Amino acid sequence: MKTRTRYLVVVIVLLLLVLASVSSVSAAKTKGSVGQHPWVSGIFQTFTSESAKLARKGVIIYSSRLVHYFYLSVFDNMPSLIKANPPMWGIKHFMGFFINLMQPFYIAAIMLTGFYILFVSQSPLNRAKAKKWFGKLIIGLVLISVSPLLVNLLYYVSGSLTSQIMNLADITIALGSLQAAAQDLFDTFVKITLIHRYGGIELFLLDTVLLMALYLILFVRYVMAGVMAVLLPVTIFFYSWGLTRNVGKMMFEQTIIWIFLQLGWAVGLLIISIAVATLPAISPNLPLEFIYATSLIFMFAVPFMIMGVMNWMGLSIFMFEIVQAAPLSSGSVLVSETTLEREPFEEEEVVIKPPEDY
């Protein structure tokens, strides 16, 4: 059906272009003969101008429709894209490079520590510290050696939990809501383009940017999950030494965030499915368009909230402002600001004086 519609649009656009060209040639040829009838020339010029405008709008709509449906396919592929993890066979070779690079440092450090314990240290306290450090080096060497198994375990746990969460509800409801929100934006753009002189290009850009951003974020998560997995031996190495422990801790946090980010999207689809299925029954007067638009904004904001760029309170205020009237929205922002930015109460120091001697 979509293919027939596209062909029909192309045929109409071509006919309008041909008609506009023929009208322009006819108007030029009959310019001398109709010179004594200005209204005839005016009709030809008006018809030619409007036909050219309509043909141009048809080309714009047809081209934008191709782009829109290309990015709209993200919702058809979203479950697979969310659950996808880099294959171990693709990253194990790169992990092996860093493992082979880190292991000699650990082996050398273990040998030096053992030599210190056996032949150098005379103090029981220093010997106890060296033994403790020796144990940490052994643990670090073992963790680096089995880091591919750790990555595989993280992938398995994250992917299994994601699949289980997405099976708790019918996520096709959420996907339909997201697709409806994007389609509403594009339909509004088409209507404005047909009736307005300049069209609603801003709506098309908003629709395209949102869909492209979803594709991009899913792709970036897939790539970063692989990159941080490859760097896991380096992460363990940095975490094993006191001077670089903060760097190793930060890298490990990023590894967990990028791998388990798919859980956030799975929870987001679950929440949207439940909301779309229950809100119309709870609030019959609530427009479906609002539900669809809110679900799209929420799905777009999930990774940013997980990574700490946004927070749940900020998103809730933003979504609340979209729907409510201006005074109510201002009130909610004022309340939230006074609640979040209020300085802590400082208790006055009370000095208890001893009773005076009489």
C-alpha positions in Angstrom: 0.0 0.0 0.0 2.8 2.4 0.9 4.5 1.6 -2.5 1.4 2.4 -4.4 1.1 5.7 -2.6 4.6 6.6 -3.4 4.2 5.9 -7.0 1.0 7.9 -7.1 2.7 10.9 -5.5 5.6 10.6 -8.1 3.1 10.5 -11.0 1.2 13.5 -9.7 4.4 15.5 -9.2 5.6 14.7 -12.7 2.2 15.6 -14.2 2.2 18.9 -12.4 5.7 19.7 -13.6 4.8 18.9 -17.2 1.6 20.9 -16.9 3.5 23.8 -15.5 6.0 23.7 -18.4 3.3 23.4 -21.0 1.4 26.3 -19.5 4.5 28.5 -19.4 5.2 27.7 -23.1 1.6 28.4 -24.1 1.6 31.6 -22.2 4.7 32.7 -24.0 3.4 31.8 -27.4 0.1 33.5 -27.0 1.5 36.6 -25.4 1.0 38.6 -28.5 -2.5 37.2 -29.3 -3.9 37.7 -25.9 -2.3 41.0 -25.3 -5.6 42.6 -25.8 -7.1 40.4 -23.0 -5.0 40.9 -19.8 -7.2 38.6 -17.8 -6.3 35.6 -20.0 -2.6 36.2 -19.5 -3.3 36.6 -15.7 -5.0 33.2 -15.6 -2.1 31.5 -17.4 0.4 33.1 -15.1 -1.5 32.3 -11.9 -2.1 28.7 -13.0 1.6 28.3 -13.9 2.8 29.8 -10.6 0.5 27.7 -8.5 1.3 24.6 -10.4 5.0 25.1 -9.9 4.5 25.7 -6.2 2.4 22.6 -5.8 4.9 20.6 -7.7 7.7 21.9 -5.5 5.7 21.0 -2.4 5.1 17.5 -3.8 8.8 17.0 -4.3 9.5 18.2 -0.8 6.9 15.9 0.7 8.0 12.9 -1.3 11.6 13.3 -0.4 10.9 13.9 3.3 8.6 10.8 3.3 11.5 8.7 2.1 13.7 10.0 5.0 10.9 9.7 7.5 10.1 6.0 6.7 13.8 5.2 6.7 14.3 6.4 10.3 10.8 5.2 11.3 12.1 1.6 10.9 14.0 2.1 14.2 10.9 1.1 16.0 10.6 -2.2 14.1 14.2 -3.0 14.9 14.3 -1.5 18.4 13.8 -4.8 20.5 16.7 -6.4 18.6 18.9 -3.3 18.8 18.3 -3.0 22.5 19.1 -6.6 23.3 22.2 -6.7 21.0 25.6 -7.1 22.5 29.0 -7.3 20.7 30.0 -10.8 19.9 32.8 -12.3 22.1 34.6 -13.6 19.1 34.9 -10.1 17.8 36.4 -8.5 20.9 38.4 -11.4 22.4 41.3 -10.9 20.1 41.6 -7.2 21.1 41.2 -8.1 24.8 44.1 -10.7 24.4 46.4 -7.8 23.3 45.8 -5.9 26.5 46.0 -9.1 28.6 49.3 -10.0 27.1 50.5 -6.5 27.8 49.4 -6.3 31.4 50.4 -9.8 32.6 54.2 -9.2 32.5 53.8 -6.3 34.9 51.9 -8.4 37.4 54.4 -11.3 37.1 57.3 -8.9 37.6 55.6 -7.3 40.6 54.8 -10.7 42.1 58.3 -11.9 41.7 59.8 -8.7 43.3 57.3 -8.8 46.2 58.1 -12.5 46.8 61.9 -11.7 46.8 61.3 -8.8 49.2 59.3 -11.1 51.6 61.9 -13.9 51.5 65.2 -12.1 51.5 64.9 -8.4 52.3 62.2 -7.7 54.8 63.2 -8.0 58.4 60.3 -6.2 60.1 57.1 -8.3 60.8 55.0 -5.2 60.0 56.7 -4.7 56.6 56.5 -8.4 55.9 52.7 -8.4 56.6 52.2 -5.4 54.3 54.2 -7.2 51.6 52.1 -10.3 52.0 48.9 -8.3 51.7 50.2 -6.6 48.6 51.3 -10.0 47.2 47.7 -11.3 47.6 46.3 -8.3 45.7 48.7 -8.8 42.9 47.7 -12.5 42.6 44.0 -11.5 42.5 44.7 -8.8 39.9 46.6 -11.3 37.7 43.8 -13.8 37.9 41.1 -11.2 37.1 43.0 -9.9 34.1 43.5 -13.5 32.9 39.8 -14.3 33.1 38.5 -10.9 32.0 37.0 -12.4 28.8 34.9 -14.7 31.0 33.9 -11.7 33.1 32.8 -9.7 30.0 30.8 -12.7 28.8 29.2 -13.0 32.2 28.2 -9.3 32.2 26.8 -9.6 28.7 24.8 -12.7 29.6 23.4 -11.2 32.8 22.5 -7.9 31.1 20.9 -9.5 28.1 19.0 -12.1 30.1 17.6 -9.4 32.5 16.7 -7.2 29.5 14.8 -10.1 27.8 13.0 -10.9 31.0 11.9 -7.3 31.6 10.7 -6.9 28.0 8.6 -10.1 28.3 6.7 -8.8 31.3 4.4 -6.8 29.0 3.4 -6.4 25.4 6.1 -4.0 24.2 4.4 -3.7 20.8 2.1 -1.3 22.6 5.0 0.9 23.5 6.5 0.6 20.0 3.2 1.6 18.5 3.0 4.6 20.8 6.5 5.8 19.8 5.7 5.3 16.1 2.4 7.1 16.4 4.2 10.1 18.0 6.7 10.3 15.2 4.0 9.8 12.6 1.9 12.6 14.1 4.8 15.0 13.8 5.3 14.1 10.1 1.6 14.2 9.3 1.4 17.7 10.8 4.5 18.7 8.7 2.8 17.5 5.5 -0.4 19.4 6.2 1.4 22.6 7.0 3.6 22.2 3.9 0.5 21.9 1.7 -1.3 25.0 3.0 1.5 27.2 4.1 3.9 29.2 1.9 7.1 28.1 3.6 5.9 24.8 5.1 6.6 23.3 8.5 10.2 22.4 8.0 10.9 22.7 11.7 8.5 19.8 12.5 10.2 17.7 9.9 13.6 18.5 11.4 12.4 17.7 14.9 10.9 14.4 13.7 14.1 13.5 11.9 16.4 14.5 14.7 14.5 12.5 17.3 14.5 9.3 15.2 18.1 9.7 14.1 19.1 10.3 17.7 17.4 7.1 18.8 19.3 5.2 16.1 22.6 6.9 17.1 22.2 6.3 20.8 21.5 2.6 20.2 24.5 2.4 18.0 26.8 4.3 20.4 25.7 2.0 23.2 26.6 -1.1 21.2 30.0 0.3 20.3 30.8 1.6 23.8 29.8 -1.8 25.3 32.4 -3.4 23.1 35.1 -0.7 23.7 34.8 -0.8 27.5 34.8 -4.6 27.4 38.0 -4.6 25.4 39.5 -2.2 28.0 38.5 -4.3 31.0 42.1 -5.6 31.5 43.3 -2.0 31.5 40.5 -1.1 34.0 41.6 -3.9 36.3 45.2 -2.9 36.0 44.5 0.7 36.9 42.3 -0.3 39.8 45.0 -2.5 41.3 47.4 0.4 41.9 46.8 3.2 44.4 47.9 6.0 42.2 45.5 5.1 39.3 42.7 3.6 41.4 40.3 6.5 40.7 40.9 6.1 37.0 40.2 2.4 37.2 37.1 3.0 39.3 35.7 5.5 36.7 36.4 3.1 33.8 34.7 0.3 35.7 31.6 2.5 36.3 31.5 3.3 32.6 31.8 -0.3 31.7 28.8 -1.2 33.9 26.7 1.8 32.6 27.3 1.1 28.9 26.7 -2.7 29.2 23.6 -2.4 31.4 22.1 0.6 29.6 19.9 -1.8 27.7 18.1 -2.5 31.0 17.0 1.1 31.1 15.5 0.9 27.7 13.7 -2.3 28.6 12.3 -0.7 31.7 11.3 2.3 29.6 9.4 0.2 27.1 7.7 -1.6 30.0 6.6 1.6 31.6 5.3 3.0 28.3 3.4 -0.1 27.5 1.7 -0.1 30.9 1.0 3.7 30.7 -0.5 3.5 27.2 -2.7 0.5 28.2 -4.0 2.0 31.5 -4.0 5.8 31.1 -6.9 6.1 28.6 -9.1 4.1 31.0 -8.1 6.1 34.1 -8.2 9.6 32.3 -10.6 9.4 29.3 -10.1 13.1 28.6 -6.4 12.8 28.3 -5.5 13.2 24.6 -3.8 10.2 23.0 -1.4 12.6 21.2 -0.1 13.7 24.6 0.6 10.2 25.7 2.4 9.4 22.4 4.5 12.5 22.5 5.4 12.0 26.2 6.4 8.4 25.6 8.7 9.5 22.8 10.4 12.1 24.9 10.7 9.7 27.8 12.3 7.0 25.6 14.7 9.5 24.2 15.7 10.7 27.7 16.2 7.3 29.4 19.9 6.9 28.5 20.7 10.5 29.6 19.0 9.9 32.9 20.9 6.7 33.5 24.3 8.3 32.6 23.5 11.2 34.9 23.2 14.0 32.3 19.6 14.4 33.3 17.7 13.5 36.4 14.3 12.1 37.0 13.0 15.2 38.8 14.1 17.4 35.9 12.4 15.2 33.3 9.2 15.0 35.3 9.0 18.8 35.6 9.7 19.2 31.9 7.0 16.7 30.9 4.6 18.4 33.4 5.2 21.8 31.9 4.3 20.5 28.4 0.8 19.6 29.4 -0.3 21.8 32.2 -1.3 25.5 31.9 1.3 28.1 32.3 0.4 29.2 35.9 0.3 25.6 37.1 3.6 24.8 35.4 5.2 27.8 36.9 4.0 26.8 40.3 5.4 23.3 39.9 8.8 24.7 38.9 8.7 27.1 41.8 7.8 24.4 44.3 10.5 22.0 42.9 13.2 24.8 42.9 12.3 25.8 46.5 12.4 22.1 47.5 15.6 21.1 45.7 17.6 24.3 46.1 16.6 25.1 49.7 19.7 25.5 52.0 19.9 23.0 54.8 18.6 24.2 58.1 21.3 25.3 60.5 20.6 24.6 64.1 21.6 27.2 66.6 24.1 26.1 69.1 22.6 26.1 72.5 25.0 26.6 75.4 23.8 25.2 78.7 25.3 27.2 81.5 25.8 25.6 84.9 23.6 27.0 87.7 25.0 29.9 89.5 26.1 29.4 93.0 24.1 31.3 95.5 
